[in-house]
């Protein structure tokens, strides 16, 4: 049910189905949790882990 948005400012925003902002993270860079370029893909697996692809790599963010 949540909505995941890859923003042009190298960050991810997560919204509830009613539009409330739940979380926002990321910034430009090449460290873990940063994005080197525009975000090209976002997906969530059955465990709720988030995968984010930019132009150079895919990062996994495990749900805790």
Secondary structure, 3 states (H helix, E strand, C coil): CCEEEEECCCEEEEECCCCCEEEEECCECCCCCCECCCCCEEEECCCCCEEEECCCCEEEECCC
